[in-house]
């Protein structure tokens, strides 16, 4: 769901490029989980009830190709949605780091 370009942008925005790869991996794993969770909630809000059931079935059978195709058809701006959600999660992460 989160392509390599978005991952590179996140690493750059956080300024963590020089950290050891294992630390970058841990940070990115946590952020990716948060991004995916928020994207799924956004997607479910945008879909009709029957489409929600269909996407849940596709997720359960883990068919990435059909999920991607389905989302592109039902939500033409899915790439923008993912990018915007990733940016929001990164902003929230940076704020939480500065407070902590």
Buried (B, 14 or more C-beta within 10 A) or exposed (E): BBEEEBBEBBBEBBEBEEBEEEEBEEBBEEBBEBBBEBBBEBBEEBBEEEBBEBBEEBEEEEEEEBBEEBBEEBBEEBEEBBBBBBBEBBEEBEEEEEEE
